[in-house]
Amino acid sequence: MNFISLRPTHIFLLITALLCGCGQEHPQADGVPPELSWQLQETTLKTGSRGISTPDDNTIWVGSQRGQYALSTNGGGSWAVRTVEGADSLDFRDVAAFSAQNAFLMSAGPGERSRIYKTVDGGSTWTLQYRESDPNGFLNAIAFWSPESALAVGDPIGGRLFLLRTADGGANWTPLPRENCPEMAEGEYGFAASGTNLAVGKKGRAWIATGGTVARVLRSSDYGQTWMSAEVPLQQGAPAKGIFSLFVDEDARMWAVGGDYQTPQDTSATLAFSENGGVSWQRLSGAGMGYRSCIVRTRLGGKSWWIAAGSEGSSASRDGRRTWFPLQGPGFHTLSVGPGGTVWAAGADGRIGRLVALIP
């Protein structure tokens, strides 16, 4: 199915920007940057989606409920919506894709509902690589250092965070020894909200965001064998509060977003920043954002942008810190940036969106 063409509101914004631009930035009177707009896709997907991966500029994988996933291999020009055999009761909350052929789907849920599948033929067949056996297990996210090496994180079991490692492309997923896994406070856990409470970096670095009774970022520099932690001054102290997403740039500067998904309009303490790879954190005040479950950085229209999204809406910033603008359009649960900078989003009711720059 083709994605929706520019709507009249988009055309109006484009004409207005061209008439008034004259090579300069002219934000609208209400502070919304006119350069960016969401284009909603037309697909047959109707279920909520919290996992998305864009390995190249043409390929978009979206994980969804009822064992479904959506795949486009032509930049959103058309979409295939399929169900993984034997998984129609599962909720695929994270996707890690390396091409249109090679991808992983992770489902979240109690016990054996937490699973990891892999395809090497574009979804024609799927191999079940991991099924959780502990009834207290609940996977949150997966992230890959390379196509062979990855980490998966789940809710704590017996007071310690649950971690899985693979070094052979998922043929074997092995739980890390309990003594190597971070101790968690009572009521502290991760959120399987967008597949982005786990981030990985060069040379075996990894970061995990938590919430609930306390909001922390856990960090490792040895592929998860040892961990350190830092408290983050974001909303915490209740089951729906905490950090939901992390973004790490090439200089190990970090952004954390979150809030309270039960009161998504609450704009207090939803954004934090670290200059030193998560060792220490400062809350960024004045962003005016409510609950956000995902944050990414990209380059569109010749400019750098930070984009944060949540169930009730999305926001954009040129500096990632002082000034954020609300974006027109619906909310999304999760975001992914393709190699060329295109931002894709997925959310409730099968909603998939592409962020475009109206002014080249």
N, C-alpha and C positions, 0 to 999 in steps of 0.2 A: 504494500500500500504506500502511496506517496505521502510525504508529510504535508501538512497544511501549508498552503502558500501564504504570502503576506496578507494579513487581514487588513480591513480598512484603517483600523487604529494604527497599525504598523506603518501603512503607507503615509498616513497623516504625519506621524512622527518623522519619517524619512524626509518628506517634503519640507516640513518645518525646519529640520536640522540643516538641510541643504540651503534653504533660503537665508537662514540666520547664521550659518557656521562661519563663513569667510575665513576658514582655516584655524578658528579658535574654538575652545570649549565653551559652550553656553548651556549650563544645566537649566532644566525647566524650573519654573517658579517654585514648584513644590519640592525641589531638591532631587528629583529623580533623574539620573543621567539618561539622556535621550538616545545614547549610542547603543544600548543593549536591549534585547528583546527575546522572550521565549517563543519558540515555534513549537507548538504541540504536534506530536506525531499521530497518524491514524493507524491503529493496529486493532487486532481482535482481542488483545489482552485486556482483561477486566479485573484482575486481582491485584492486590497491593504488592509493591515491589520495593525492596530495600537493598538489593545488590546490583551493581553495574560495573562493567569493565570495557575499556575501549583500547585494544592493543594496537590498532592502527586507525588511520583516518576514515576508513570505510567500514570497519567492523565494530559493532556494538552488541554486547551481550547483556541481558537483563534477567536477573533471577527473581522469581515471584512465588506466590502461594500456590497451593494445590499441585505442587510438583511441576509447575510450569516455568518456562523461560522463553524469552523473545530474542531473536537474533536478526540483525540486519548486516548484510555484507556489501551494501552499496551506499553507505553513508546516510541511511534512513530513507532511501528511495522506496524500499519495500521491506516488509517484516514477516518473518515466520514465527509463529507461536506454537510451541510444542510442549508435550508432557514427558518427563523421564519415566520410563517404564518401571512400575513398582513403587513409584514415589508420589502418587497423586494425593497423599495426605500430608506431604512435607512442605515446609516454608523455606525456600532458598533465599537466605538473607545475605549471602556474599558470593561474588563471582571473581575469579582470577583467570584472565584469558591472555594467551600469548599470540593467538592468530584466529582466523575464522575457523580453523580446524581443531585447535588445541585449547581446551578450557577446563576449569574446575568449577563445580558448584558446591557450596556448603549450605546445608540446611541447619536451622536452629530449632531446638525444642528439647524437652526433657528426655533423658535417657537415649534410647535407640532412634529417636527422631532427629538427633544430631548426627549428620552423616556428611561424607565428602565423596563426590562423584567426579570422574574424569572422562572426557571425550577426546579422541584424536582424529575423529572423522566428521567434525562439524555438527555433532549431535545426533548422527545416525544411530550410534550406539554409545552407551555409557557404562563405565566400570565403577562399581561400588568399591571405593578404596578404604573407607573407614566407617564404622558404625559404633557409636558410643554404647558401652555395656553397663556403665554405672547409672542407675536411675537418677542420681543427683547431677549428672553431667548436663551441660547446656553450652554448646559452642556459640561463640560471639563473632569471630572473624578469622580470616586467613590472609597471609601476606607472603610474598615470594621475594627472596633475594635474587633468585635466578630460576629458570624453568625446572631445575632439579632440587633446589633448596628452599624450604618454606617453614613457616611457623604458624600454628593455629592456637587460638586462645579461647578458653571457656570459663564459665563461672567457677568459683572456688568449690573444691570438694575437700571436706575435712579441714577447713580453715586455710587452705592454700590454693592459690590460683592454679587452674588446670592448663597445662601447655603440652602441645604436640609438635614433634619435629619430623620432617622428612628430608632426606638427602639424596633420594633417588627418583624424583619426579612423582612422588606419591605412591609408588609401589608398596612402600612401608611407611606408616605413620606410627611413631613411637612416643608414648607419653614420657616427658622428662621426669627424672627422679623427683619424688616429692620434696626432698631436701633442697633441690635446686629451684623450686618454685616459690615465689614470694608469699609470705604470710599476709593474710587479709584480715581487716577488722570485721567484727560482727556486723552484718548488713552491708558490706562493701562488695561490689561486683562490677562487671562490665556490662555495657549495653549493646545488644545485637540489633542496633537501630539503622546502621548504614554500611556495615562492613569496614568502618574506618576508625574504630577505637583502637586499632592495632596499626602501627606503621613500622616499616623497616628501612634501613639505610646501608651505606657502604660499610664494608669490613665487619659484617655481623652485628651492626647496631640495630636495636629494636626498641620500640616505645609502646606502652599499653596505657590507655586511659581508664579510670574507674569512676564510680559514683555510688550513690546510696548514702550511707552514713558519713562517708568521707570522699572527697574528690582528690585523686592523686594521679601522677604520671609515673609509671614504673619504667626504668630504662636499663638496657643491657648492651654491652659492647662485645659479647662473645657468643653470639647466636643463642642467647637465652639461658646460658649455663649459670650465670650469676646476675643478680639484679640489685639496683638501688632505686630509691623513690624520692619524690618531692610532692608536698601538698600544693594544691593549686587553688587560688582564691576565687573559685566559681561556686555557684549554688550547690549545696550539699546538705546532708542531715535528714533526708527523706528518701523513700524508695524510688521516686520519679526524678530525683535531682542528681546532677553530676556532670561529668565530661562525656560527650558523645562522639567527638571526632577530633583527630589530630592531623595537622599538616606540617611537614618538615621540609624546609628548602635545602638547597645545595650547600649552604653554609651552616646547617644544623640549627638555624633559627626555627622556632616552632610557634604554631598557633593552636589553641584549644578552644572549641566551642561546645556549648551545652545549654544548661538551664533546667527547666522543669517541664517535662512533656505533658503533665496534667494541667499546667497553667501556662500555655505557650506564649501568651501575650506579656508575661512578666519579663521586662527588659533588664532587670538587675543582674549583674554578675554572670553574663553569658559568653564573654570573650576574654581570653588571657593570652599572654605572649611570653616567650622565653628567648633570650639572646644567646644562651649557652647550652643548647641541646637538651633542655629539660631539667637542668640542675636547679634553677630557680625560676620563679614565675611572677609576673605582675598582671594584675587585672587591668584591662583596658576599658576605661569608663567612657560613657558618651556615645557608644556605638548605636544605641537605640534599637538593638535587635532583641526580639523575643527568643524563644527556644529555637536552637539550630542543631541539627543532627549531622551536618556534614560541612566541611570547608575545603576548598581547593584554591590553587592559584593558576592563572593562565595568561595568555597574551592574545588579545583580540583588537582588531582595528588599529594595530600599531601601538597599543598601550597594554601595560600590565594591569591585571585585575585580580582581586581576591573575591571569591564568590562563596557565600554561605547560604545554606538552605535548610528549611525545616518544614514541618507539616502545615504551618500557617502562612508561609511565604519565604521569600529569598531576599538577599541583600548583596550589594556590590561595593567595593572599595578600591581606590587607586593606591592607597598606602598600606592597607591592611591593619591600620591602627586607629588613627584619629577620626576619620570621616567615613561613614558608611551610608549608602543610599538604599532605600527599599526599591526592589524591582517589581514592575507590574506583572501580574499573573498569579497563578496558583502556587501552592507550596509543593515541595518535593522532599523525599526522605534521604536520597543519596545522590552523589555527583561523581563524575569521572571525566578526566581531561585526556583527549586523544593527543598523539604526538604533534599534530599540527596546531593544537591549542583549542580545538572545539570542545566546549563543555556540554556534556550530556547529563540528563537528570531523570530519575525515576521516582514515582511516588504512589499515592493511593489510587485505587480503582484502575490500575493499568496505565496510569499517566506516564508518558515519556516525553521529555522536552529537549530541545536543542537551543542553546544560547547563541545568538548571532549578533554581530556588530552591524548596525544599520548604516553607520558611517565608515567606509573602508579606510 
